[in-house]
Amino acid sequence: MKFNFVYSKDSLALRKVLSDLKSECCISYQDIFNKLTKNDVYSTEPADVVVNSFLIKKLEKELIGDHQSLYYVISSLEAEVIENVKHFVKDYIDADFFLYIVNEEELSCDLFEEIHYVNSEKDKILS
């Protein structure tokens, strides 16, 4: 399976690039946060621990599902965070890890097999 990290500081550009992907193949902290907030009677923002719990359950469900690729939106390129996610994924599947960077400058990073740069909403991420 291809496990694709997707990173961008610009959430609008990120949405445009990910628009062609099936929602069940894309996991995002912000999407889970928004869904939990909308489902609350008082529109109260959920605690991080609640969102993280839903995030882990969604990730587990998708990892044991029948996907050729999975997209995981990250808000930071911190090595510790990336390594923790990779270790979690490796507990479930044998995966190749790729990084897609949307509308950002090039960087060097040895945590991935490949790094792809997507520079506009016309560029699409293909599975």
GUVEX-813806 format. One record per residue: x, y, z of N, C-alpha, C, O, CB in turn; residue number from 0; residue in one letter. Coordinates in steps of 0.001 Angstrom, whole numbers. Glycine has a CB too. Layout:
<nodes>
NODE    n_east   n_north      n_up   ca_east   ca_north     ca_up    c_east   c_north      c_up    o_east   o_north      o_up   cb_east   cb_north     cb_up     i   aa
NODE         X         Y         Z         X          Y         Z         X         Y         Z         X         Y         Z         X          Y         Z   NUM    a
...
</nodes>
This chain:
<nodes>
NODE    n_east   n_north      n_up   ca_east   ca_north     ca_up    c_east   c_north      c_up    o_east   o_north      o_up   cb_east   cb_north     cb_up     i   aa
NODE       835     -1176         0         0          0         0       886      1248         0      1950      1271       620      -953         -7      1214     0    m
NODE       431      2271      -700      1079       3568      -661       422      4383       443      -792      4589       436       987       4296     -2040     1    k
NODE      1222      4839      1382       717       5715      2440      1276      7101      2150      2484      7329      2222      1130       5204      3890     2    f
NODE       375      8022      1822       767       9345      1377       482     10402      2436      -669     10622      2812        54       9694        90     3    n
NODE      1523     11043      2904      1342      12206      3760      1107     13396      2834      1748     13510      1790      2588      12437      4713     4    f
NODE       197     14275      3215       -75      15473      2429        82     16670      3352      -518     16722      4426     -1506      15432      1782     5    v
NODE       894     17634      2925      1178      18793      3774       962     20091      3011      1356     20223      1852      2613      18731      4308     6    y
NODE       330     21045      3683       223      22403      3161      -147     23343      4293      -892     22978      5202      -820      22483      2019     7    s
NODE       376     24546      4230       -25      25580      5178     -1331     26222      4742     -2027     26836      5551      1070      26644      5316     8    k
NODE     -1666     26082      3461     -2848      26707      2859     -3985     25689      2749     -3976     24838      1860     -2508      27290      1461     9    d
NODE     -4959     25778      3651     -6031      24771      3677     -6923     24839      2437     -7443     23808      2008     -6885      24951      4927    10    s
NODE     -7112     26011      1855     -7928      26119       649     -7256     25410      -528     -7906     24663     -1259     -8183      27596       305    11    l
NODE     -5971     25641      -707     -5234      24960     -1781     -5239     23452     -1556     -5365     22674     -2501     -3781      25482     -1863    12    a
NODE     -5102     23052      -307     -5131      21628        29     -6465     21010      -353     -6499     19930      -943     -4863      21420      1524    13    l
NODE     -7564     21678       -27     -8914      21191      -374     -9069     21017     -1882     -9617     20018     -2349     -9989      22164       152    14    r
NODE     -8585     21994     -2631     -8714      21932     -4092     -7944     20745     -4661     -8431     20056     -5557     -8213      23238     -4733    15    k
NODE     -6757     20508     -4145     -5917      19411     -4645     -6516     18058     -4273     -6466     17119     -5067     -4484      19527     -4086    16    v
NODE     -7078     17952     -3076     -7632      16677     -2609     -9066     16428     -3076     -9640     15380     -2776     -7586      16628     -1106    17    l
NODE     -9640     17366     -3796    -11062      17265     -4158    -11409     16026     -4991    -12547     15562     -4941    -11470      18495     -4921    18    s
NODE    -10476     15493     -5739    -10764      14325     -6572    -10641     12995     -5833    -11036     11954     -6357     -9845      14317     -7751    19    d
NODE    -10104     13027     -4636     -9927      11784     -3890    -11219     11398     -3187    -12002     12261     -2790     -8786      11920     -2871    20    l
NODE    -11435     10103     -3037    -12577       9642     -2263    -12343      9990      -794    -11242      9810      -274    -12800       8110     -2448    21    k
NODE    -13375     10483      -138    -13215      10933      1249    -12778      9804      2176    -12088     10056      3163    -14516      11531      1754    22    s
NODE    -13168      8552      1876    -12779       7461      2769    -11299      7108      2652    -10774      6356      3473    -13616       6237      2479    23    e
NODE    -10629      7645      1639     -9200       7389      1471     -8342      8520      2011     -7114      8439      1963     -8882       7166        13    24    c
NODE     -8965      9572      2523     -8244      10741      3006     -8598     10969      4471     -9771     11065      4831     -8577      11996      2151    25    c
NODE     -7573     11055      5305     -7773      11230      6741     -7167     12569      7150     -6014     12865      6837     -7136      10051      7554    26    i
NODE     -7964     13371      7854     -7525      14697      8236     -8032     15033      9634     -9215     14870      9930     -8006      15739      7219    27    s
NODE     -7131     15501     10484     -7501      15952     11830     -8575     17031     11743     -9560     16994     12481     -6260      16486     12591    28    y
NODE     -8383     17999     10830     -9320      19113     10724    -10699     18654     10288    -11701     19174     10779     -8795      20148      9754    29    q
NODE    -10776     17689      9374    -12082      17166      8947    -12808     16502     10111    -14012     16695     10284    -11912      16161      7792    30    d
NODE    -12091     15730     10900    -12699      15063     12056    -13137     16101     13080    -14229     16001     13640    -11710      14055     12696    31    i
NODE    -12294     17093     13327    -12622      18178     14254    -13909     18887     13811    -14813     19104     14618    -11450      19190     14343    32    f
NODE    -13983     19244     12530    -15163      19934     12003    -16416     19077     12108    -17480     19581     12468    -14935      20332     10553    33    n
NODE    -16307     17794     11801    -17453      16893     11866    -17970     16763     13301    -19179     16793     13531    -17077      15514     11311    34    k
NODE    -17064     16619     14255    -17472      16514     15656    -18112     17807     16150    -19073     17770     16919    -16272      16160     16530    35    l
NODE    -17590     18934     15718    -18151      20230     16115    -19557     20404     15548    -20458     20852     16257    -17241      21382     15641    36    t
NODE    -19751     20056     14282    -21062      20185     13650    -22089     19255     14275    -23273     19587     14328    -20956      19907     12165    37    k
NODE    -21651     18091     14749    -22577      17120     15329    -22921     17413     16784    -23827     16791     17340    -21996      15742     15225    38    n
NODE    -22216     18343     17405    -22518      18715     18780    -23710     19666     18802    -23772     20607     18011    -21288      19364     19459    39    d
NODE    -24652     19421     19703    -25868      20224     19790    -25543     21704     19986    -26224     22565     19428    -26749      19726     20935    40    v
NODE    -24525     22002     20762    -24154      23380     21056    -22972     23868     20215    -22449     24956     20457    -23823      23513     22521    41    y
NODE    -22557     23083     19244    -21406      23389     18388    -20144     23663     19202    -19326     24511     18843    -21717      24590     17503    42    s
NODE    -20005     22935     20292    -18829      23054     21138    -17650     22354     20471    -17786     21259     19926    -19098      22461     22540    43    t
NODE    -16500     23001     20524    -15307      22392     19950    -14879     21209     20806    -14811     21329     22029    -14162      23424     19833    44    e
NODE    -14591     20071     20188    -14172      18894     20950    -12752     19034     21491    -11928     19749     20922    -14268      17650     20083    45    p
NODE    -12485     18358     22573    -11141      18343     23148    -10202     17572     22216    -10638     16688     21479    -11152      17707     24573    46    a
NODE     -8916     17911     22255     -7926      17232     21409     -7920     15726     21613     -7750     14968     20659     -6544      17781     21685    47    d
NODE     -8104     15291     22853     -8075      13857     23136     -9230     13143     22425     -9074     12004     21984     -8147      13607     24658    48    v
NODE    -10366     13794     22314    -11518      13205     21618    -11235     13128     20122    -11465     12095     19493    -12809      14031     21883    49    v
NODE    -10740     14209     19561    -10420      14220     18126     -9348     13183     17810     -9452     12459     16821     -9948      15624     17681    50    v
NODE     -8321     13114     18649     -7262      12126     18431     -7778     10702     18504     -7324      9838     17753     -6157      12313     19443    51    n
NODE     -8716     10448     19393     -9316       9122     19498    -10050      8753     18207     -9902      7644     17696    -10280       9065     20695    52    s
NODE    -10842      9692     17686    -11543       9451     16426    -10552      9296     15274    -10760      8477     14379    -12525      10595     16130    53    f
NODE     -9478     10083     15297     -8460      10013     14258     -7798      8634     14233     -7616      8051     13164     -7407      11104     14472    54    l
NODE     -7446      8124     15385     -6816       6802     15481     -7775      5712     15010     -7371      4801     14286     -6364       6523     16928    55    i
NODE     -9031      5798     15412    -10009       4791     14974    -10214      4826     13468    -10311      3778     12829    -11346       5007     15678    56    k
NODE    -10280      6027     12896    -10440       6160     11440     -9209      5602     10726     -9337      4901      9722    -10668       7649     11044    57    k
NODE     -8038      5908     11231     -6812       5410     10624     -6748      3887     10689     -6409      3242      9697     -5592       6020     11313    58    l
NODE     -7068      3310     11836     -7088       1846     11971     -8061      1220     10978     -7730       236     10316     -7469       1441     13406    59    e
NODE     -9257      1790     10873    -10282       1264      9968     -9804      1287      8516     -9987       317      7781    -11579       2072     10106    60    k
NODE     -9197      2388      8113     -8739       2505      6729     -7521      1628      6455     -7361      1136      5338     -8413       3955      6407    61    e
NODE     -6662      1423      7445     -5481        588      7244     -5840      -881      7019     -5148     -1577      6276     -4555        711      8437    62    l
NODE     -6903     -1353      7646     -7306      -2745      7435     -8294     -2875      6282     -8713     -3981      5938     -7920      -3316      8709    63    i
NODE     -8663     -1744      5687     -9567      -1755      4536     -8837     -2165      3270     -7640     -2452      3287    -10208       -383      4347    64    g
NODE     -9571     -2187      2186     -9025      -2621       898     -8676     -1398        41     -9411     -1053      -884    -10039      -3539       153    65    d
NODE     -7554      -750       352     -7123        439      -378     -5744       196      -972     -4903      -482      -381     -7108       1683       546    66    h
NODE     -5532       757     -2141     -4190        733     -2724     -3373      1917     -2223     -2147      1838     -2139     -4266        749     -4263    67    q
NODE     -4051      3018     -1888     -3389       4199     -1361     -4253      4838      -293     -5478      4720      -287     -3085       5202     -2480    68    s
NODE     -3571      5512       602     -4246       6217      1684     -3556      7563      1837     -2330      7650      1768     -4216       5394      3029    69    l
NODE     -4344      8612      2044     -3818       9965      2175     -4070     10461      3584     -5195     10412      4083     -4455      10916      1135    70    y
NODE     -3016     10938      4219     -3081      11405      5604     -2579     12842      5643     -1399     13099      5407     -2240      10487      6560    71    y
NODE     -3472     13774      5940     -3132      15191      5950     -2416     15529      7246     -2901     15219      8334     -4393      16067      5780    72    v
NODE     -1257     16168      7121      -494      16575      8298      -333     18097      8295      -278     18728      7240       897      15871      8329    73    i
NODE      -259     18664      9485      -142      20115      9598      1277     20542      9953      1562     21733     10070     -1116      20639     10642    74    s
NODE      2155     19576     10121      3525      19867     10518      4456     18830      9886      4073     17681      9664      3667      19872     12072    75    s
NODE      5662     19253      9608      6663      18335      9064      7682     17941     10127      8835     17649      9809      7374      18969      7864    76    l
NODE      7260     17933     11379      8147      17539     12468      8484     16058     12342      7596     15216     12211      7501      17836     13841    77    e
NODE      9772     15756     12384     10242      14382     12195      9627     13431     13220      9266     12308     12869     11767      14329     12285    78    a
NODE      9502     13852     14468      8958      12984     15513      7507     12591     15222      7125     11436     15407      9048      13679     16874    79    e
NODE      6711     13544     14772      5309      13263     14441      5229     12286     13274      4478     11311     13321      4552      14570     14099    80    v
NODE      5997     12549     12237      5990      11690     11048      6442     10279     11405      5823      9306     10977      6899      12276      9947    81    i
NODE      7497     10160     12173      7995       8838     12576      6957      8085     13416      6793      6876     13249      9310       8982     13368    82    e
NODE      6265      8772     14304      5238       8119     15119      4097      7582     14262      3617      6470     14485      4691       9093     16158    83    n
NODE      3664      8371     13282      2604       7903     12383      3099      6709     11571      2373      5730     11397      2137       9044     11438    84    v
NODE      4323      6790     11078      4872       5685     10288      4952      4401     11114      4618      3327     10613      6263       6053      9754    85    k
NODE      5388      4496     12362      5449       3305     13226      4057      2732     13464      3880      1514     13464      6113       3648     14574    86    h
NODE      3080      3590     13663      1699       3144     13857      1213      2395     12616       619      1322     12726       772       4350     14162    87    f
NODE      1464      2958     11455      1030       2342     10192      1720       999      9991      1082        31      9576      1326       3276      8998    88    v
NODE      3006       933     10279      3771       -309     10087      3287     -1439     10995      3527     -2610     10700      5250        -53     10342    89    k
NODE      2612     -1106     12090      2024      -2143     12944       869     -2856     12247       504     -3968     12626      1538      -1533     14259    90    d
NODE       296     -2218     11232      -857      -2782     10530      -533     -3307      9143     -1041     -4351      8736     -1930      -1755     10421    91    y
NODE       304     -2594      8424       557      -2948      7023      2019     -2702      6652      2758     -2019      7362      -367      -2142      6090    92    i
NODE      2408     -3280      5518      3697      -2987      4916      3428     -1881      3898      2728     -2104      2911      4360      -4277      4247    93    d
NODE      3976      -702      4130      3642        446      3284      4887      1167      2804      5933      1158      3452      2745       1415      4037    94    a
NODE      4737      1791      1644      5724       2740      1152      5195      4124      1502      4004      4395      1347      5980       2581      -404    95    d
NODE      6079      5000      1973      5655       6312      2449      6093      7409      1486      7259      7499      1101      6217       6580      3847    96    f
NODE      5125      8239      1111      5358       9337       191      4863     10630       825      4005     10616      1708      4660       9082     -1167    97    f
NODE      5409     11737       365      4994      13042       859      4590     13908      -318      5332     14028     -1293      6121      13716      1678    98    l
NODE      3415     14512      -227      2949      15500     -1193      2920     16842      -486      2283     16990       557      1538      15128     -1776    99    y
NODE      3606     17809     -1051      3648      19149      -477      2922     20087     -1434      3275     20196     -2608      5126      19622      -224   100    i
NODE      1903     20761      -911      1046      21618     -1735      1434     23084     -1536      1441     23591      -415      -454      21399     -1384   101    v
NODE      1754     23751     -2637      2040      25186     -2659      3099     25620     -1653      2945     26645      -989       783      25949     -2402   102    n
NODE      4143     24864     -1543      5241      25216      -646      6560     25088     -1400      6628     24473     -2464      5241      24314       624   103    e
NODE      7589     25673      -836      8920      25585     -1436      9519     24207     -1205      9115     23482      -295      9846      26670      -864   104    e
NODE     10482     23861     -2037     11135      22559     -1921     11923     22463      -625     12438     23459      -118     12058      22311     -3116   105    e
NODE     12007     21257      -103     12779      21009      1103     13425     19646      1003     13022     18810       194     11896      21105      2361   106    l
NODE     14424     19430      1824     15076      18122      1832     14602     17353      3062     14565     17881      4174     16636      18264      1826   107    s
NODE     14248     16118      2837     13726      15288      3922     13985     13834      3563     13623     13394      2472     12196      15548      4164   108    c
NODE     14603     13091      4456     14931      11694      4156     13972     10709      4824     14307      9536      4983     16351      11393      4594   109    d
NODE     12791     11171      5214     11814      10307      5884     10874      9601      4911     10050      8786      5325     11001      11118      6863   110    l
NODE     10994      9911      3621     10055       9385      2629     10778      8780      1442     11906      9157      1123      9117      10482      2155   111    f
NODE     10101      7817       782     10659       7239      -430     10705      8282     -1539     11668      8340     -2304      9840       6018      -874   112    e
NODE      9654      9114     -1626      9580      10161     -2649      8858     11367     -2070      7992     11241     -1204      8855       9648     -3930   113    e
NODE      9238     12548     -2572      8535      13778     -2235      8034     14379     -3536      8790     14534     -4494      9457      14783     -1453   114    i
NODE      6740     14719     -3560      6111      15316     -4735      5640     16720     -4378      5113     16949     -3290      4923      14444     -5244   115    h
NODE      5833     17653     -5298      5391      19029     -5086      4205     19311     -5983      4270     19109     -7196      6535      20037     -5359   116    y
NODE      3133     19772     -5391      1913      20117     -6115      1784     21627     -5984      1624     22147     -4880       628      19349     -5549   117    v
NODE      1851     22328     -7106      1951      23781     -7042       689     24545     -7411       701     25775     -7392      3030      24219     -7919   118    n
NODE      -386     23868     -7741     -1629      24586     -8027     -2792     23619     -7952     -2614     22402     -7897     -1576      25267     -9418   119    s
NODE     -3991     24189     -7949     -5173      23326     -7913     -5330     22521     -9194     -6109     21568     -9224     -6422      24156     -7676   120    e
NODE     -4603     22882    -10260     -4661      22113    -11508     -3892     20800    -11382     -4223     19816    -12044     -4098      22940    -12673   121    k
NODE     -2874     20790    -10538     -2125      19561    -10297     -2974     18675     -9397     -3505     19135     -8386      -721      19854     -9651   122    d
NODE     -3097     17455     -9751     -3885      16522     -8948     -2978     15433     -8386     -1995     15035     -9011     -5027      15899     -9789   123    k
NODE     -3319     14974     -7231     -2601      13864     -6630     -3243     12588     -7150     -4435     12353     -6951     -2628      13931     -5057   124    i
NODE     -2461     11786     -7802     -2980      10541     -8364     -2568      9375     -7490     -1443      9336     -6992     -2483      10334     -9808   125    l
NODE     -3478      8416     -7299     -3156       7266     -6453     -2361      6255     -7160     -2011      5228     -6579     -4375       6636     -5932   126    s
</nodes>
